[in-house]
């Protein structure tokens, strides 16, 4: 099983602000869940005319940072940067 843990960028390194977003049978399912969490923040925070850097800075300050326990194959920050570029282009 692949467990998705969600940290809070606003409360960086405060484990009491983290929660489990589920356990998934495959790595691919866990990555999909992580992307959904990042996309949810980006979609709700984007405002018309925003630059990619503005949206990404908002994510780094206030978004949720999902990761897969014991895996290092998914980086929420890297994914968020890519999505910010796509959303704001």
N, C-alpha and C positions, 0 to 999 in steps of 0.2 A: 504494500500500500504506500501511496505517496501522499503525505500530509502537507496541506497548504496552511502556512501560518501567515497572518497579516499583521505587520508592524505599522505603527503610526509615524509618519515622517515628522509631524509636529512635535511629537514626544520621542524624538530619536533616542534609541537605546533604553527606553523605559519598557521593560518586559511586561509590566502590569497593564500596559496599554495595547498589548498584542492579543489576538484571538485566533482560534483555529477556524478556517473556512471550509473544512471537510477533508476527508481522506478519499483518494481516488485509486482505482485499480491500475491505471496506466499513467506513465509519465506524461503522455500527450494530454490526457484528461486534466491532469493537475496544471499543466501549462495553460490550457484553455481557461481554466478557472482564474488563474493569475491575470491573464490578459483581460478577462471580463471585469475584474476588480479595478484594474488600471483604467480601462476604457470608460467605466462608469464615472470615475472621477473626472476624467478629461472631458467627456461629453457634457457633464453637468457644469463644469467650470468654464468652458469655452464661451467667449463672447465675440461677436462679430468685430472684426478689425484687429483682434489680438494677434500678436506675433507668436511664432513658435517658441521663442525664448521666454516670452511672458507666460505662456501656458505651462511650459516646462518648469519655470521657476516656481509657479504656483503649486505644481505637483510636488516638487521637491520639498516645499515648505509645509504643505497641508494635506497632500494625498496619502493614500494607504499604500504600503510597500509590501506586496505579497511575495513570499518565497516558499520554495519547496524544501521541507526539512530534509537535511542530509544530502541535498543535491545542489549543484552549483551551475545547472544548465540554463536557468532562467534568471535574467536580471530585470527587475521591474523598472529600474531607472533607464536602462538602455532601451527597453521596449517603449517606455513613456516618451523618450526623446524622439524615437522613430515616429510614433503616432502623432506627436505634436507637430512635427514637420509635415505629416500627411494632412492633418486636420486644418492647419493654417495655410496650406499652399493654395 
